[in-house]
């Protein structure tokens, strides 16, 4: 009996699971706005780090 229930649960979960084929091709998913914002934040972080490194080099050059 338990085996039948577990098999049924696995089948139901497998049937309800999105394989991501359609979502992956279109790039649209439930969290798209959040992932887009994270990507933008990573870009901004890169810009800030670059500016910080340039400023550090300029300070080192002036100190010499």
C-alpha positions in Angstrom: 0.0 0.0 0.0 2.8 2.4 0.9 4.6 1.5 -2.3 1.5 2.4 -4.3 1.2 5.8 -2.6 4.8 6.6 -3.1 4.6 5.6 -6.8 1.5 7.7 -7.2 3.2 10.7 -5.6 6.3 10.4 -7.8 4.1 10.2 -10.9 2.0 13.2 -9.9 5.2 15.3 -9.1 6.8 14.3 -12.4 3.7 15.2 -14.3 3.4 18.6 -12.7 7.1 19.5 -13.0 8.0 22.0 -15.7 11.0 20.7 -17.7 11.9 24.3 -18.5 12.1 23.7 -22.3 9.6 26.4 -23.1 10.6 28.7 -20.3 14.3 28.4 -21.1 13.8 29.2 -24.8 11.7 32.3 -24.1 13.7 33.5 -21.0 10.4 34.2 -19.2 9.8 32.7 -15.8 8.2 33.5 -12.6 11.3 35.2 -11.1 12.4 37.0 -14.3 12.1 40.5 -12.9 14.1 39.5 -9.8 16.9 37.8 -11.8 17.0 40.8 -14.1 17.5 43.1 -11.1 20.2 40.9 -9.8 22.0 41.0 -13.1 21.8 44.8 -13.1 23.2 44.9 -9.6 26.1 42.7 -10.6 26.8 45.1 -13.5 26.8 48.1 -11.1 29.0 46.2 -8.7 31.5 45.6 -11.4 31.5 49.3 -12.3 32.0 50.3 -8.7 34.9 47.9 -8.3 36.5 49.1 -11.5 36.2 52.7 -10.3 37.6 51.8 -6.9 40.6 50.1 -8.5 41.3 53.1 -10.7 41.0 55.4 -7.8 43.4 53.3 -5.8 45.9 53.3 -8.6 45.6 57.1 -8.9 46.2 57.5 -5.2 49.3 55.2 -5.4 50.7 57.2 -8.3 50.2 60.5 -6.5 51.8 59.2 -3.4 55.1 58.4 -5.2 
